[in-house]
Amino acid sequence: MRLSFVVAIGCLSTVIPLASGSGQTGAPQPLDWSFSLGVDPTTIDTRGREPGIDARLVANLTRSWQSKNSRFGRHVSLMVGTDLPYRDAPRDDECYGCASRISKRYAGLTAGGSFDVARISRFTPYLKTAVGVYYDRLGLQLDPRATPPGTDPRYFRSGFSFGGNAGLGIKARFGSREFFIEQVLHAFDLGLLDVGVYPLNIGIRF
């Protein structure tokens, strides 16, 4: 049995009970919007695993539903991101076909559920998970010295895939607004769980 199928079933089996549970407890509240910005901590170091990346930035726009007296919530989220800046990678004259610049764009539209673990004064830790469709575009600028004559040094690859995400965070209400910080793991392809982004997000719900 393929790993992607197993993980997909696991994600769906988690999301469906959460979504149905949120609709069964308490009276529904008006829809909530939230916006957050994040950075992937694994790409902050320019000596990291992907040369040419100094930071991986992510923005999220989410609409959520959660009854007043329920710990369960549902959400639909749009995520977009990019790698910045495009910096020259370390060059090696003996490296044939090495990339001197790497660019990435990606986006995801997902739906899932959340669970409030506990409520401690105005602070609430929570867990979340979702599944959906992801898009990513990879661009490589090859080192001309390592490219055969007559070969285009530019390479692009893009595509859609079925993926999922999971995360944990903590939220706090101040007045009529709610602020949160969360660590989320996005897997663009459930068959390749190491392909994705891992942003630490800070946001506001309004």
N, C-alpha and C positions, 0 to 999 in steps of 0.2 A: 504494500500500500504506500502510495507516494506521501512524502512528508507534508507537501502542501495541502493535500486532502485532509490529513489528520489535524493539522493546525487550523485549517479553515473550519472544520467541524467543531473543534474546541472553542474557537472564537465565537462562532454562532451560538453554541450551546450556552455560552456565558452571556452574550448580548441579549438573546431573546427573553430569558427569565427576568433580566434587569428591566428591559423595556416594558414587558407586561406588568411587572410588579409596580412600576411607577404609576401606571394608569389605574391601579386598583386601590390605591391607598390615598384617602383624602381628596379634597376638591382641587381640581387643576388650577394652577396659577397662570397669569399671563406669561407669554413666551419671553424668555430671557435671551439677551445677546451678550456675547463676550468677545473681547479682542485681546490678543496677546502677541508678544514678540519673543523670539527665542534665539539662542545660539547653541550650536553643537559643541560641547566642551572637548570632544575628541579631535577637533580640527583646529583648535586655537594655536597649537604649536606648529610652526612652519616646518619643523623637522619630523612631522608626523607621517602617517602612512600614505598620504596622498600629496605628492609634491605640487607646489603651485597654489595651494589653498591656505589662506591665512585666517579665514573665518567662514563658517557656514551659518547663514542667517535664515530664519523662518518666521513667517507671519501666519496667524490663525484667526479665522472668523467663525464663530460657533453660535448656533441657536439651540437652546436647551429647554427641556420641559421637566419640571420636578414639582410634585405636590408638596404642600406646606409641611405636612407631618410625615413625609416619607423619606427614607434614606436613599431610595432609588431614583435615578434620573435617566433621561434619554437625551441624546444630542445628535445633531448633524453638523459636521465641521468641514470647512474648506481650508486647506493648508497650501501655502506657496513658499518656495524657498530658492535660494541661490548661493553659490560659493563666491566669496569675494576675498581679496581682490585677485585678479589674474596676475600671478607673479611668476617670474622665471623659476623653473625648477633647477636643482643642481645638475650641471651638465657633466657628461663623461664622454670624452672623445671616442672611447671604445664601446659606447652604448649605442647599438644600432637600432634605430626606430624609437628612441626615447622621446617623450613629449616634453617640450619646453614650456607649454602653457596648457592648462586644463580648465575647462569651464563646465559648470553644471547648472541646470534649471530643473525644477521638479514641482509637482503639485499633487494634491490628493483630495478626494471627496469621499468622506467616510460617515458612517452612522453607527452608533453604539450606545452603551449605557455606562452609568457610573454608580458607585456605592459609597455613601458616607460612613466611614469606619466608626467614628465617634464624634461627639460634640462636646468640646471642652471650652466653656465660656463662649467667646465669639470665634474661636478657632475650630476648624473642622478638617481633619485629614480625610482623604478620599482616594479611591481607586477608580480607574476608568479603562475601558477597552472598546475597540471599534473595528469594523472591517469596511472595505470599500475599494475604489479604483484609484490607482496611482499613475502618474505620468512622469517620465524623467527624460532629459535630453543631455547627452554628454558630448562635449566638443573638445577635440585635441588639436593642438598646434605642434606638429612634430619639428624637431630640431633639423633645420635644412642640411646640416652637416651629416646627419644620419639618415637622410632620405635619398633614395636612388634618383638619378637624374630623370627629369620628365615626370616625376611623381608628385601629385598634389600633396603638400605637407599638412593639409587640413583633413580632419576626419570627424564626422558627426554620426551619432546614433541616438535614436529616440524610440519610445514605445510606451504602450499602456500595459498594466499588469494588475492582477488582483492581489491586494495586500491587507495588512492589518496593523493595528497599533495597540499599545498598552502603556499605562503610566500610573504614577502616584503623585499626589500633591497635597497641599494644604491651603485652605481658603479662610478668609477672615472678613467679617462684615464691619464696615465703618460707616455709620449713617445710612444713606440709601444706596451705597455702593458696596460691592464685594470685590476684594482683591485676592489673587491667588498666585502661587508659584508651583510649578509641576515639572517633573522629568518624564518625558515621553519617548518611547522607542517605536519608530515607524519601520516596518519591514515592507519594502516595495513589492517583493515577490515572496510569497509564503513558502516557496520551495527553496529559496536562498535567503535565509533569515539574516545573513550578514550584509545584505544589500539594503541600505536604507539610511535614515538620518536619526539622530538621537538628541533632539533639542531640549534645553532647559528653558522653559517658558515662564515669563512674568506677564500677568494680564489683569484686566478689570472686567467685571460683569455688571451690566447695567440694564 
